[in-house]
Amino acid sequence: MKGLAFAKELAARGFEVEVLTGFPNYPGGAVYSGYRIKLIQREVIDGIRVTRVPLFPSHSRSKLGRVANYLSFAASSTVYGLFFAKRPDLVYAYHPPLTVGLAASMLKLFRRIPFVYDIQDLWPDTLKATGMVGSPLVLNVVSIVCDFVYSQAHSIVVLSPGFKAILMERGLPAEKISVIYNWCDEAALAQNAVAPSAIECMAHGFTLLFAGNIGYAQGLSSVLKAAEILQMKKAAVQIVFLGEGIALADLKTKARDANLDNVHFLPKVPMSHVGQYLAAASALLIHLRNDPLFEITIPSKTQAYMAVGKPLLMAVKGDAADLVLRSDCGVLAFPEDPDSLADAIQAMASMPPTELKRMGDNAARFYKEHLSTRAGCDAFARTLRHASGAK
């Protein structure tokens, strides 16, 4: 999610920025110490004006709690924008949730303030695919509201060419949609906060690292089956999982039951430690389930992996795979296909170090030129200036 760092980048490019947000309560769903919910709270953080409005704090699995969280912030931000805010030249709205776009639409209708809509998740597609919403009626209502918000936005920003293609199929004009890739937390990745002993398990032989959320969408059982194939072939490789998630316990059980001695699990670490783990690996793995929705997705770890200059094993179809091909920074495998994964891992393990370094250098170069914070914020600045009518 784009936050204070993005606001500071815009300010550095000459924009006068005010952030309208709620009272901090993520991820626990409880308001942070030092804050209490009130009608309006203003503060300045690192030179950026931040205005906080009331919301219902909730980040539990309760659908009602999540809906209350979304609707309460949308209502508060709409009231503030209509009656209390100094009229801005432009509003930038981040999706999800859809209700933020609805609030921006109200400001467009009643105060004639144009807005740029940054779509990070396609609704209702994602809601249906993840099982978050199963009711056809609700999904249809969400679709209607999405179409309304899209029609009100001056410009729409999406994170991949696939997102743009789908929105064009739904009738939006191509010139209204810009593809601006996400970037990673470059400063955190550059930190050196890890003792060498913490990454010792990746110091010997070819090590493939998966870092991040270990959930069911990642489909990592297939990676374990690939590890089993490699173990039977006595391939000199090891696969390391770094992180946590709802599928972790099941994954550990499967690895133990299969007696996989080439698979290791490391606990989640702070973002300031992640860069050193990525740099210590031979190659980095991205894997998602074989689902059409993921073909238009570029997992956020892609940018982090490329930024540290390591070769990628990309087991995701579509836009993410195209990114690897364009940058020539890794090897492709079919998702949820253990044989394809095992072949790709073995092929990378057999490459000379110079070839792995070449792909890693390509990754870092492509990231800097096309995916970095600088590149992304420059593109956003152009889009925002165009939408606001600035020269």
N, C-alpha and C positions, 0 to 999 in steps of 0.2 A: 504494500500500500504506500502511495506517495504521501509524505508527511512534511515535517519541518524542513528537512534537507531540500526538498523540492521547492518549498516556499523561499528558502534562502537563495537558491539558484536563480529563481525568477527575479528576486529583489536585486541580485547582482547584475542582472541584465536590464535593469532600469524600471522594473514594474513596482508600483506601490501595492503591497500585498496585505490583505487582512484575511486571516484564517478563521472561518466559522466552524466550530466543532462542539462536541458535547463535553461532559465531565469525564475524565479518564477512568475507565473501568474494565479495560481489556487486559488480560484474558479471563480474569477471575470472575467478572460480573459484579465486583464490589468497587465503589468509588475509592480512588487512591487516597491514602493518608495525606492530609493537608488540604484536601478539597471537600466541599460540601455542596450539594445541589442547591442552586438558587436561580432567580430569574435570569440574571446576566452577570457574568464575571469577565472582566477584561484584564489581560496581562501582556507583557512584552517578553518574548523568549528569543534570545539571540538576535535582537533587533526586529523581530517579526511580531506585529500586533495579532494577538489571539483572543477571540471572543468565544466564550463558552455559554451555551444555552441548555436548559433542562432536558433530560431524557430519562427513560426508565432503564436503569442499568441491568443488563442481562446478557450473559454469553454461555448459558447452559444449553443443554440439548432440547430444552422445552421450546416447542414451536411457538406457543403462545408468548413466552418470554421474549423470544427473538423478534416476533412481530411487534410486540409492545415497544421494544427497543427501537426498531426501525421507524414505527409510526410516530412515537413521541418526539424523536429528533426531527423528523420531517415537519411536524406541526410547529415545534419551537423555532426551527430555522426559518420557516415560512413567515411566522409572525414577526420575528426579528427583522427579516429582510424587507417585509412590507411596511413596517411601522417605525422601526428604530434605526435601521442602518442608513448611513450616508450612501446615496445612490452611487454604486460603482459603474465603471464603464463596461464591465464584463464579469460574469460568474463562471468559475470553473467547477464542475461537479463530477464526482468520482462514483462510478458504479461497479460493484454492488454496495449498498442495496438500491433497488429501483426507486425507493421513496425519496432518495436524495435528488434524483432526476425530476421527480414530481414536484418537489419544493422549488427547484430551479425553474421549472415550467410555470409555476405560479408567479414567480418574479418576472418572467418574460411576459406573461399575459397582462399583469396588473401594473407593472412599472416599466415595461418595455426594455428590460435589461437582457441583452443577448447572453447566451451561455454556450460553453464548450463542454461536451459530454464525453468523459473518458471511460470507455467500456472495457472492463477487465474480465467480465463474465457474461456470457450470452444467456439471458433469460428469455423465455422459460425453458430453453433447451437444457441448461445445467440443472435446474430444479427437477426436471423430469428424469434426466439421466442418473442423477445421484440418489433418486428416491426421496428427496427432501419434500417434494409435493407430488402426490399421486392423483389428485382429483382433476379430471379433465375440465371441469367447470372453473376451478381456480386457475389452472394453467391457461385457459382461454382468456380469463380476466387479466392475468399478468401480461399476456401477449398483446391485448388491446391497449393496456396502459403503456407498455413499451413502445408501441407504434405511435402513441400520442406524444410521449416524451421525445422520441426521435424526430418527430415532425416539428417540434418546438425548438430543438437545438439548432444553433447557427452552424456549428461544426461538430463532427463526431470523430473521436480518436479511438483507434483499436490497436491491439497488441500484435496482430498477425495478419498476413494477407488473407487467410482463410476466414477470419471474422469479417473482413471487408466484403469478400465474395458473398457470404451469406446475407449480409445486410443489403447488398445490391440486389440479390435475388428477391428480397422482400420489398423492393421498390424504392430504396433510397438511392439518390444519384451519387455516382462515383466521386464527383467533385466535392461532395459534402463530407467525405470520409478520408481521414489520413491514417496511415499506418505508422505508428511510432513505437518501436520496440521498448520494452522495459529494460531497466538497468539494474545493477546490483549495488550493494553497500560496499563500495570500493575501499573506503577508509577502514572499515572493520576487517575486511579480508587481508589488508596490508599489515595488520598488527602481528607482532611476534610475542605471543603471550603463553606459549606452550613449552613445557620442558621436553627435551628430546626423548625421554623415557616414555612419554605419552604416545608417541607415534612410532615406537620401536617395532611394533608388529608389521609395519609397512616398509621396513628397511631392507627386507631380504626378498629377492626374486621379483617376479611380476605381480603387482598388486592392483586389483580393480576395486575402486571405492565408490560406494553409493552413499551420499550424504543427504540427509533431509528427512521429511516426513515418511514414516513407514506405515502407510495405510492400505486399504483394499484397492484404491484406485491405482496404486503403483504396481499391482500384480506381481509382487516379488517372489511368489512361490515358483514361478517359471525360472527365476534366476537360480533358485536352489536346485531345481532339476538340472539346469545347465552345469552347476557345480558338481552334481553327482556324476554327470557324463564325463566331466573333466577329471574327476577323481578316479574313475574307472580306467581312463586313458593314461593315468599317472602324469598328467600335465603339471608342469611346475608353475602353477598359478594359485593365487589366493584371492578370495572375494571378501571385502570388509564392508559391513553396514554400520554407518554412523548416524545415530538419531533415535527417535522414539515415535510411537504412534499406535493406533488401535490394533494394527496387525502384527505388532512386534512379538507378542507372546506366542502367537500361533506360528510365526516364522521360526522362532527359536526352537519350538517343539519339533517342527518338521526337520530342522537341521540336526537336532539331537537324535531323532528317530532314524534318520538316514546315515548316522555316523559320519557326518561331513567334517573332516579335519582341515578342509581348505576354505572354510567359512568362519568368519569371526564377527562378533557384534561389539560395538563400542557405544557407550552411553552418549546421550546428547550433550553437546558442549556449547558454551556461549559463542555468539557470532564472531567475537574477537579472536576465538581459537580456531575457527573453521578453516581459515586460509592456510594455516600450516599443515593441517591434515590433508587438504586438497593437494598442496604442493608436494607432499611426501609420497603420494600415490603414483603409480606408473601411468594409469589412465582412470577416467572418471565415467561412471555409468549413469545413464538416464533411461528409465523404463516406466512405461504406463501400460495399462490394460489396452487390449486391441479393440478400441471403441471409436466409432466415427467422430464422436465429440472431440477426442484427443488429437485428431488429425489437424485441427485448426488451433491447437494449443501449443504454446511454447513454454514448457515448464520453467519456472523462475530460476531453478538451479542451473539452467543452460548458461545464463549470463555469468553467474558466479564461476562456473567451471571454466568458461572461456577466458574470463578476466585473469585467472591465475596462470594461464598459459599451459594447460595440460590437454592432451588428446582426449577426445570423447568417444565413448561407445554409445551411440544413440539408438535405442530400441523404442522409438516412437515414430509413427508414420506421419506424413504430411508436412506441415510447415516447419516443424522442428528438424525433421530429416533434411529438408531443403536447405535449411540454414547451415547444416554441417557440410552438405555438398558444395554450397556456394563458397564457404570459407576454406574448404579442404582441410578440416581440422579433426577428422576422426573416421570412424568406421560405423556402418549401419548394420542393424540386425532387426529381424521381425519381432515385434512385441508378442509376448506369451508363446514363444516358439523356442523351447529349450535347445533343440539342435542348432538353430540359427544363432542363438546366443553363445553356445559353446564354441561353434566354429569361429565366430567373430572374436571371442576372447582369446582363443588359441592363436588366431592369426595375428592379433596385436602382440601377444606374448612372444611370437616368433620374429617380430620386426626388430631390426637393429636399433640401438638407442638413438642413432642420428635421425631415423625416420619418425620415431615418436616425438623427438624434439622438434622436428620440422612441423609436424601437425600442431604441436603445442604452441609454437611461435605463430603459426597461422591463426590459431584461435585468439591469442592475445592481440594480434594486429587487427583482426576483424572486429573484435570487441571494441577496441579503442576508436576505430573509424566509424562504426555503425551502431553500436549498442551501449556505449559508455554514457555516464551521467551527462558529460558535456554534449555529446551528440544528441541525446534525447531531449535535453533541456533547450538546446538551440532550436530543435524542430518544434518543440512546444511553444517557444517564444514566437516563432514565425506564425504558427497557427493562432495563437492568442491575439497577436497584433492585427492579423487579418480580420479576426472576428470582432474586435473592438473598433475597427475602422481606423486604427493607427497606421501611419505611413511606414 
